[in-house]
Amino acid sequence: MKKIRAPDLTEERISIVLDTLDSWSGKLTWELLLDAVESLTGLRYSRFTFAEYPEIANAFSLKKDTLRGTLPRSRGEPQDERIRAALMQVKRHQAKSARLQAENNLLIEQFVIWAINAERKGVTIAMLNNPLPKPHRDRSKEVK
C-alpha cells in the first residue's frame, strides 16, 4: 500500500511547528514533535521534512539545548491557575525570543558574507542602496 505524502509546509504550518517548539516542555525528540504537529494539523510529516527547513531545525536544536540538564519542577509551582498560565506564557515568549535572536544572528552572518562577496566583486554600498526602478504599469495603454 502506497503511503500518502503530506502536503508541503506552508508559512502557516511552519509557524505552528515553531509555536509548538516554543511552548514545549519535557522530553523532546523528533518523533514526539511529529506526533504533536500531527495532532494539531492532522498531517504527518517526517523528521527529514522538518530538518530541510532551517528555521525549524535551528529552533529544534535550540530548544533541545535549552531542555538539556533542566529538571522537572514539581515543588514551588504556584497554586493559582492564572499565575501558572502567565508563567507558561512568559516561558513561551522567552523561548520565542531566544529562537528569533538565533535566527537574527544567522541572518546577520549571511549579510556579512553577502557584503564581503559584493565588495570583492566591486559592488559599492552606494550601488546597493540605489532605489529600485518604478514598474511600468501603464505600458499596455501605450501599445494600442
C-alpha positions as CSV (number, residue, x, y, z in Angstrom):
1,M,0.0,0.0,0.0
2,K,1.4,3.4,-1.0
3,K,2.0,5.9,1.7
4,I,0.2,9.2,1.3
5,R,2.6,12.2,1.2
6,A,1.8,15.1,3.4
7,P,1.5,18.5,1.6
8,D,4.4,20.9,1.5
9,L,4.9,23.0,4.6
10,T,3.4,26.5,4.3
11,E,4.3,29.5,6.3
12,E,1.3,28.9,8.5
13,R,2.3,25.3,9.2
14,I,5.9,26.3,9.9
15,S,4.5,28.8,12.3
16,I,2.5,26.1,14.1
17,V,5.7,23.9,14.4
18,L,7.7,26.9,15.7
19,D,5.0,27.8,18.2
20,T,4.8,24.1,19.3
21,L,8.6,24.1,19.9
22,D,8.4,27.5,21.8
23,S,5.8,26.1,24.2
24,W,7.5,22.7,24.6
25,S,8.4,21.3,28.0
26,G,9.7,17.9,28.9
27,K,11.5,15.4,26.7
28,L,11.9,16.5,23.1
29,T,12.5,14.1,20.2
30,W,11.7,14.4,16.5
31,E,9.1,11.7,17.0
32,L,7.4,13.5,19.8
33,L,7.4,16.7,17.8
34,L,6.0,15.0,14.8
35,D,3.2,13.5,16.9
36,A,2.4,16.9,18.4
37,V,2.2,18.6,15.0
38,E,0.1,15.7,13.6
39,S,-2.4,16.2,16.5
40,L,-2.6,19.9,15.7
41,T,-2.7,19.8,11.9
42,G,-3.9,16.3,11.1
43,L,-0.9,15.9,8.8
44,R,2.0,13.5,9.4
45,Y,5.4,14.8,8.3
46,S,8.8,13.2,8.5
47,R,11.7,14.5,10.5
48,F,13.7,14.9,7.3
49,T,11.0,17.3,6.0
50,F,11.3,19.4,9.2
51,A,15.1,19.2,9.0
52,E,15.0,20.7,5.5
53,Y,13.7,24.0,6.9
54,P,16.5,25.9,8.7
55,E,14.1,27.8,11.0
56,I,12.6,24.5,12.2
57,A,15.9,22.7,12.5
58,N,17.5,25.6,14.4
59,A,14.5,26.0,16.7
60,F,14.6,22.3,17.4
61,S,18.3,22.4,18.2
62,L,18.0,25.5,20.4
63,K,15.0,24.0,22.3
64,K,16.8,20.7,22.8
65,D,19.9,22.5,24.1
66,T,17.7,24.6,26.4
67,L,15.9,21.5,27.8
68,R,19.1,19.6,28.4
69,G,20.0,19.5,32.0
70,T,16.8,21.0,33.3
71,L,14.9,19.1,35.9
72,P,11.2,19.0,36.1
73,R,9.9,21.2,38.9
74,S,7.2,19.7,41.0
75,R,7.8,21.8,44.0
76,G,7.4,25.6,44.1
77,E,4.7,25.8,41.4
78,P,2.0,28.4,42.2
79,Q,-1.4,27.1,43.1
80,D,-3.3,29.8,41.2
81,E,-4.1,28.7,37.7
82,R,-3.9,32.3,36.3
83,I,-0.3,32.6,37.6
84,R,0.7,29.2,36.1
85,A,-0.8,30.3,32.8
86,A,1.0,33.6,32.9
87,L,4.3,31.8,33.8
88,M,3.8,29.4,30.8
89,Q,3.1,32.4,28.6
90,V,6.3,34.1,29.8
91,K,8.3,30.9,29.1
92,R,6.8,30.7,25.6
93,H,7.7,34.3,24.9
94,Q,11.2,33.8,26.3
95,A,11.7,30.7,24.1
96,K,10.3,32.5,21.0
97,S,12.6,35.5,21.8
98,A,15.7,33.2,22.0
99,R,14.7,31.4,18.8
100,L,14.2,34.7,17.0
101,Q,17.5,36.0,18.3
102,A,19.3,32.9,17.0
103,E,17.6,33.4,13.6
104,N,18.6,37.0,13.6
105,N,22.3,36.1,14.3
106,L,22.2,33.7,11.3
107,L,20.8,36.4,9.1
108,I,23.4,38.8,10.2
109,E,26.1,36.2,9.4
110,Q,24.5,35.8,5.9
111,F,24.5,39.6,5.4
112,V,28.2,39.8,6.3
113,I,29.0,37.1,3.8
114,W,27.0,38.9,1.1
115,A,28.6,42.2,1.9
116,I,32.1,40.8,1.7
117,N,31.3,39.0,-1.6
118,A,29.7,42.1,-3.1
119,E,32.8,44.2,-2.1
120,R,35.1,41.6,-3.8
121,K,33.1,41.9,-7.0
122,G,33.4,45.7,-6.9
123,V,29.8,46.5,-5.8
124,T,29.8,49.5,-3.5
125,I,27.3,50.4,-0.7
126,A,26.0,53.3,-2.9
127,M,25.2,50.8,-5.7
128,L,23.4,48.5,-3.2
129,N,21.4,51.4,-1.8
130,N,20.1,52.6,-5.2
131,P,16.3,52.7,-5.2
132,L,14.5,50.1,-7.3
133,P,13.2,51.3,-10.6
134,K,9.5,52.1,-10.8
135,P,7.4,49.5,-12.6
136,H,5.9,50.5,-15.9
137,R,2.2,49.8,-15.1
138,D,0.7,51.8,-18.0
139,R,2.8,50.0,-20.6
140,S,-0.3,48.3,-22.1
141,K,-2.0,51.6,-22.7
142,E,0.9,52.9,-24.9
143,V,0.9,49.8,-27.2
144,K,-2.6,50.2,-28.6
